[in-house]
Amino acid sequence: MPRSGHGGLDLRAAVGTPVRAIADGTVVLEGAHYFSGGAVYVDHGGGVLSAYFHLSKNLVEAGQKVKAGDAIALSGATGRVTGPHLHLGLFSGGAALDPLPLLEPQRLPKGVEVLYEF
């Protein structure tokens, strides 16, 4: 994990922007937490987990199967934040990884931009 403990990618996005699963998987946890605000965790198998934080609304439930590109939530400004954005975390075997290589920044929706990288 990086020294800052940040362990993810922050993407500026207006409240209500659809948040999409980065890969096929199963939702293992969804809810609200003090620091992360609205959150969704997706297990992709093989010890790989993605985490989506600061969501205004979760659109999935624990146990639900999702496909890459499925809308799983709406972005927000919940939890401990200074403004609306999506925090995207990626973990393998419990270690934080940089999720940016899985995204195509040139194909991010209009109005969505990288704020802070891993």
C-alpha positions in Angstrom: 0.0 0.0 0.0 1.3 3.5 -0.7 2.8 5.4 2.2 -0.2 7.7 2.3 -2.5 4.8 3.0 -4.7 6.1 0.2 -4.6 2.8 -1.8 -6.7 3.7 -4.8 -7.7 6.1 -7.5 -9.9 9.2 -7.1 -12.0 10.2 -10.0 -13.8 13.5 -10.0 -17.5 12.9 -10.9 -20.6 14.9 -10.3 -23.0 13.5 -7.7 -25.3 11.0 -9.5 -22.8 9.9 -12.2 -23.2 6.1 -12.8 -20.4 4.0 -11.3 -19.7 0.8 -13.3 -18.1 -2.5 -12.3 -14.6 -2.8 -13.6 -14.9 -6.6 -14.1 -17.4 -9.5 -13.7 -17.9 -10.5 -10.1 -20.2 -10.9 -7.1 -21.1 -8.1 -4.7 -19.9 -9.2 -1.3 -20.7 -6.0 0.8 -22.6 -2.8 0.3 -23.6 -0.2 2.8 -22.4 3.1 4.4 -19.3 3.5 6.5 -17.8 6.6 8.4 -14.7 7.2 6.2 -15.8 5.6 2.9 -19.5 6.7 2.9 -21.6 4.7 0.6 -19.6 1.7 -0.5 -19.8 -1.4 -2.7 -17.2 -4.2 -2.7 -17.1 -6.7 -5.6 -15.2 -10.1 -5.5 -13.8 -10.9 -8.9 -12.5 -14.3 -7.9 -8.9 -15.4 -7.5 -8.4 -13.2 -4.5 -9.2 -10.0 -6.5 -11.6 -7.4 -4.9 -12.6 -4.0 -6.1 -14.0 -1.3 -3.8 -16.1 1.8 -4.7 -16.4 4.6 -2.1 -18.3 7.9 -1.4 -21.4 6.7 -3.3 -24.7 8.6 -3.1 -26.7 5.5 -3.9 -25.9 1.8 -4.1 -27.8 0.0 -6.9 -26.8 -3.5 -6.0 -27.2 -5.9 -3.0 -24.7 -8.4 -1.4 -24.8 -11.7 -3.3 -25.7 -10.1 -6.6 -23.7 -11.1 -9.7 -22.5 -8.2 -11.9 -20.8 -7.9 -15.3 -18.1 -5.5 -16.3 -19.8 -2.2 -17.2 -22.9 -2.8 -15.1 -24.1 0.3 -13.2 -23.6 -0.6 -9.5 -24.0 2.8 -7.8 -24.2 6.5 -8.3 -21.2 8.7 -7.4 -21.5 11.1 -4.4 -19.8 13.0 -1.7 -20.5 10.7 1.3 -18.1 9.8 4.1 -15.0 11.7 4.8 -14.5 13.8 1.6 -13.8 17.4 0.5 -16.0 17.1 -2.6 -17.8 14.7 -4.9 -15.7 11.9 -6.4 -15.4 8.2 -6.7 -12.6 6.4 -4.8 -11.8 3.2 -6.7 -9.7 0.6 -4.8 -8.3 -2.7 -6.2 -6.9 -5.4 -4.1 -5.2 -8.8 -4.8 -4.5 -11.1 -1.9 -5.1 -8.2 0.4 -2.5 -5.9 -1.2 -3.6 -2.7 -2.8 -3.0 -2.3 -6.5 -3.3 0.6 -8.9 -6.6 0.3 -10.7 -5.7 2.9 -13.5 -4.3 0.3 -15.9 -7.7 -1.4 -16.0 -9.4 1.8 -17.1 -9.0 3.7 -20.4 -8.7 7.3 -19.2 -9.4 8.6 -22.7 -12.8 6.8 -22.6 -13.9 8.1 -19.2 -17.4 9.7 -19.4 -17.5 13.5 -20.0 -16.9 15.3 -16.7 -15.0 12.5 -15.1 -11.3 13.0 -14.5 -8.5 11.5 -12.5 -7.9 13.5 -9.3 -5.4 11.3 -7.4 -3.7 8.2 -8.5 -2.6 5.4 -6.3 
